[in-house]
Amino acid sequence: MADFKRSLSDDLIAKLQNEKLYTDKLLPDIREGAVLPAVRQDKISFYYKGGRLFTYNKSGFETHIKYCVIPKSGSNYIKEPDLKGITIAASFYDQYKEIKTRCELYSGGEANAVSALYKGSCLSDSRVIFLDTEIALYTNSDKDRIDILLYKESRKLCFCEAKLFSNPELWAHENQKPEVCTQVARYDDKIDTHYDDILAQYTNYISILNKLFGTDLPAPTS
């Protein structure tokens, strides 16, 4: 069983706060609600339009190579003559906008829809904030990730599964349960089994956000 950790050292926080890509590009987008910061184990990821735009760890920033292949056409599909117009990003900072464009092109429908809620992030004045996304609770599976973690002003963590209305997992034949019910039951079981540890990890998570952004979010109680 995979560990579930939410950690970021003070040294790494200080290092991140001195990165121009963070201060000049990512932070303004975080403040506008376009990018969502998400703490992981010894790293922090930045989500845009449902895709993981960048991750920052002790080695610095990294992103998926597919976001750095930039065609002039701006399309997912190209013809052979278009190959001459393809470039590889030489700088995360200078080609930040183009990398964001590629990230959006690769985002799935549900993930993109979820990203509309980023505006309720920890830097907003919302009574309920969007705290985390793509949450792999004690698993390495890419398929078993909870879409949304909300944090209520009542200091409660609220995990949510998101589906588009057209998703067949929402539907079932008469007298049968939709597939999503089995999925949510698995999540419920993990939350019940690891309740205290999950609460402790998100207490740490919120402490990290407060250090990083100068916020004063209270620790969760349930």
QUIBEL-V499950 format. One line per field, one symbol per residue. ss: DSSP state (A for helix, B for strand, O for the rest). phi: phi as a letter, one per 30 degrees, with the letter a starting at -180 (. if undefined). psi: psi as a letter, one per 20 degrees, with the letter a starting at -180 (. if undefined). A space follows every 10 residues. Layout:
BEGIN
ss->???
phi->???
psi->???
END
This chain:
BEGIN
ss->OOOOOOBOOA AAAAAAOOOA AAAAAAAAAA AAOOBBBBBO BOOBBBBBOO BBBBBBBOOB BBOOAAAOBB BOOOOOOOOA AAAAABBBOO OOOOOAAAAA AAAAAAOOAA AAAAAAAAAA OOOOOOOBBB BBBBBOOOOO OOOOOBBBBB BBOOOOBBBB OOOOOOOAAA OOOOOOOOAA AAAAAAAAAA AAAOAAAAAA AAAAAAAAAA AAAOOOOOOO OO
phi->.ddbbbbadd dddddddcdd dddccddedd ddidccdbdb diabcbcbhi cddbbbbdcj dbbddddccc dddicdcbce ddedcdbcec aeddcedddd ddeddcdddd dddddddedc ddcdcddbcd cabhccdhac dddcbddbbc bdddicdbdb ccbdeddddd cadeibcded dddddddedd dddceddddd ddddeddded ddcidbdddd ca
psi->pqqoqoqoqh ghghggijph hghhggghhg hijhpppopb okrpqoppki qngqqpaiib qqrqhhiioo qhhjqhqqrg hihhjpqppi phghkgghhg ghghhiqrgg hhghiiihik aiirkqhpqo grrlonolqj piimppgpoq oqijkppopp ppqqhipiii qrrpjqqqhh ghghhggggh gghkghgggg higgghhggg ggikrlpqqq i.
END
